Amino acid sequence: MDKEAFNRQLKEETEWIGKITREFMPKDIVYQKTIVDAMEYSLMAGGKRLRPMIMWETYKMAGGSEESLVLPFMAAIEMIHTYSLVHDDLPAMDNDEYRRGRKTTHIVYGEDMGILAGDALLNYAFETAMSDFEDGHKILLKAKALKILAQKAGIYGMVGGQVVDVEKTGEALNEEELSFIYSLKTGALIEAAFMAGAVLAGADSGTVAEFEKAGHYIGMSFQIQDDILDITSTAEELGKPVHSDERNEKSTYVSVYGMDKAVQAVRDYSERALGILDNMPVKNEFLYTLVEMLIKRKK
């Protein structure tokens, strides 16, 4: 896809997804307004909007045409991702003071509200995903997509990866342990974005499985690139502290295999993902270019 056209669409979709997510936020809140403010502060801090963007593009790629069907799930997955970042930044976890170029939620609102803001975002994500279940329209597809979100966010997905990551901090990891952490901690929600988009479009199980594999490969490449940027980037460029993995005594792909192998792994995993997208009956140039962009990203 032409670089200028891609960048234009990327900017438009990023802003559109931010607007959608804001529109789904709670309204007319009085006594618990502080927590809604903290939720919105976290959600509106910018970010790539990568997961809802992948969901939207996969939905279209798989033949989906009803915007209203997928929008609540796009907002929901961004809320789930944001809750994970809010909790990841807490003193008990990575103890980071900056995220996306500004102070983290617990620094602004206090540790107690930081915890509650994450809890609220996770719960409200599922309220949002189920916001139009009452109409009964394509209810089975919605239920399948909801199950994917729940599984990929929980102990069989992101939380499961985080648990092992926390428990193994300070220890040398073998290849199997490192792959497990990365595929769940980072890959699970990216897999969910692909899978839920395909499911809501009515794709068959074989197609959904292929999209899940693509999400796995992208998740691996994305996390390894994060490891690389933690060493090679600056806090100004990245929008968060660098060398945090070293500070927190975490094994990474770079520390285990070295920089050269890490760079090659990003390429290899990305090429596998691109190969799957290339073999789909319907092409999506924007989604293909988006995956390519992740290889070269600087933040």
Solvent accessible surface area in square Angstrom, and as a share of the most:
residue,aa,sasa,rsa
1,M,84,0.37
2,D,94,0.49
3,K,155,0.66
4,E,124,0.55
5,A,26,0.20
6,F,7,0.03
7,N,70,0.36
8,R,131,0.48
9,Q,47,0.21
10,L,37,0.18
11,K,129,0.55
12,E,102,0.46
13,E,14,0.06
14,T,37,0.22
15,E,100,0.45
16,W,69,0.24
17,I,1,0.01
18,G,10,0.10
19,K,128,0.54
20,I,10,0.05
21,T,0,0.00
22,R,116,0.42
23,E,101,0.45
24,F,53,0.22
25,M,6,0.03
26,P,29,0.18
27,K,127,0.54
28,D,142,0.73
29,I,48,0.24
30,V,109,0.63
31,Y,215,0.82
32,Q,102,0.45
33,K,110,0.47
34,T,66,0.38
35,I,27,0.14
36,V,18,0.10
37,D,53,0.27
38,A,0,0.00
39,M,5,0.02
40,E,50,0.22
41,Y,42,0.16
42,S,7,0.04
43,L,0,0.00
44,M,41,0.18
45,A,20,0.16
46,G,32,0.30
47,G,32,0.31
48,K,79,0.34
49,R,14,0.05
50,L,5,0.02
51,R,17,0.06
52,P,0,0.00
53,M,1,0.00
54,I,1,0.00
55,M,0,0.00
56,W,33,0.11
57,E,2,0.01
58,T,0,0.00
59,Y,3,0.01
60,K,80,0.34
61,M,13,0.06
62,A,29,0.22
63,G,60,0.57
64,G,13,0.13
65,S,107,0.69
66,E,54,0.24
67,E,81,0.36
68,S,79,0.51
69,L,4,0.02
70,V,0,0.00
71,L,29,0.14
72,P,6,0.04
73,F,1,0.00
74,M,0,0.00
75,A,0,0.00
76,A,0,0.00
77,I,0,0.00
78,E,1,0.00
79,M,0,0.00
80,I,0,0.00
81,H,24,0.11
82,T,3,0.01
83,Y,19,0.07
84,S,13,0.08
85,L,29,0.14
86,V,8,0.05
87,H,39,0.17
88,D,17,0.09
89,D,4,0.02
90,L,13,0.07
91,P,57,0.36
92,A,90,0.70
93,M,67,0.30
94,D,21,0.11
95,N,86,0.44
96,D,11,0.06
97,E,95,0.43
98,Y,96,0.36
99,R,40,0.15
100,R,58,0.21
101,G,54,0.52
102,R,81,0.30
103,K,101,0.43
104,T,4,0.02
105,T,9,0.05
106,H,12,0.06
107,I,71,0.36
108,V,72,0.41
109,Y,63,0.24
110,G,28,0.27
111,E,82,0.37
112,D,92,0.47
113,M,56,0.25
114,G,0,0.00
115,I,72,0.37
116,L,88,0.44
117,A,0,0.00
118,G,0,0.00
119,D,57,0.30
120,A,25,0.19
121,L,0,0.00
122,L,49,0.25
123,N,94,0.48
124,Y,44,0.17
125,A,0,0.00
126,F,44,0.18
127,E,103,0.46
128,T,4,0.02
129,A,0,0.00
130,M,80,0.36
131,S,59,0.38
132,D,42,0.22
133,F,40,0.17
134,E,159,0.71
135,D,92,0.48
136,G,41,0.39
137,H,81,0.36
138,K,89,0.38
139,I,74,0.38
140,L,117,0.58
141,L,42,0.21
142,K,2,0.01
143,A,44,0.34
144,K,99,0.42
145,A,0,0.00
146,L,32,0.16
147,K,124,0.52
148,I,18,0.09
149,L,0,0.00
150,A,49,0.38
151,Q,89,0.39
152,K,31,0.13
153,A,7,0.05
154,G,21,0.20
155,I,124,0.63
156,Y,169,0.64
157,G,0,0.00
158,M,9,0.04
159,V,49,0.28
160,G,9,0.09
161,G,0,0.00
162,Q,25,0.11
163,V,72,0.41
164,V,34,0.20
165,D,12,0.06
166,V,71,0.41
167,E,122,0.55
168,K,57,0.24
169,T,52,0.30
170,G,50,0.48
171,E,85,0.38
172,A,99,0.77
173,L,16,0.08
174,N,86,0.44
175,E,121,0.54
176,E,140,0.63
177,E,45,0.20
178,L,3,0.02
179,S,40,0.26
180,F,89,0.37
181,I,2,0.01
182,Y,10,0.04
183,S,16,0.10
184,L,29,0.14
185,K,45,0.19
186,T,13,0.08
187,G,0,0.00
188,A,3,0.02
189,L,4,0.02
190,I,0,0.00
191,E,14,0.06
192,A,0,0.00
193,A,0,0.00
194,F,0,0.00
195,M,23,0.10
196,A,0,0.00
197,G,0,0.00
198,A,0,0.00
199,V,13,0.07
200,L,1,0.01
201,A,22,0.17
202,G,47,0.45
203,A,26,0.20
204,D,95,0.49
205,S,97,0.62
206,G,44,0.42
207,T,36,0.21
208,V,16,0.09
209,A,49,0.38
210,E,63,0.28
211,F,2,0.01
212,E,54,0.24
213,K,93,0.39
214,A,0,0.00
215,G,0,0.00
216,H,52,0.23
217,Y,43,0.16
218,I,1,0.00
219,G,0,0.00
220,M,3,0.01
221,S,4,0.03
222,F,18,0.08
223,Q,26,0.11
224,I,0,0.00
225,Q,16,0.07
226,D,36,0.19
227,D,4,0.02
228,I,13,0.07
229,L,6,0.03
230,D,12,0.06
231,I,79,0.40
232,T,84,0.49
233,S,10,0.07
234,T,69,0.40
235,A,44,0.34
236,E,156,0.70
237,E,84,0.38
238,L,19,0.10
239,G,14,0.13
240,K,57,0.24
241,P,32,0.20
242,V,32,0.18
243,H,83,0.37
244,S,17,0.11
245,D,33,0.17
246,E,133,0.60
247,R,127,0.46
248,N,32,0.16
249,E,121,0.54
250,K,32,0.13
251,S,24,0.16
252,T,11,0.07
253,Y,37,0.14
254,V,14,0.08
255,S,80,0.52
256,V,57,0.33
257,Y,60,0.23
258,G,30,0.29
259,M,61,0.27
260,D,123,0.64
261,K,128,0.54
262,A,0,0.00
263,V,49,0.28
264,Q,86,0.38
265,A,8,0.06
266,V,4,0.02
267,R,110,0.40
268,D,52,0.27
269,Y,36,0.14
270,S,1,0.01
271,E,106,0.47
272,R,124,0.45
273,A,0,0.00
274,L,16,0.08
275,G,30,0.29
276,I,20,0.10
277,L,6,0.03
278,D,76,0.39
279,N,127,0.65
280,M,17,0.07
281,P,129,0.81
282,V,83,0.48
283,K,117,0.49
284,N,22,0.11
285,E,113,0.51
286,F,7,0.03
287,L,0,0.00
288,Y,66,0.25
289,T,18,0.11
290,L,3,0.01
291,V,3,0.01
292,E,66,0.29
293,M,57,0.25
294,L,4,0.02
295,I,39,0.20
296,K,152,0.65
297,R,17,0.06
298,K,128,0.54
299,K,130,0.55
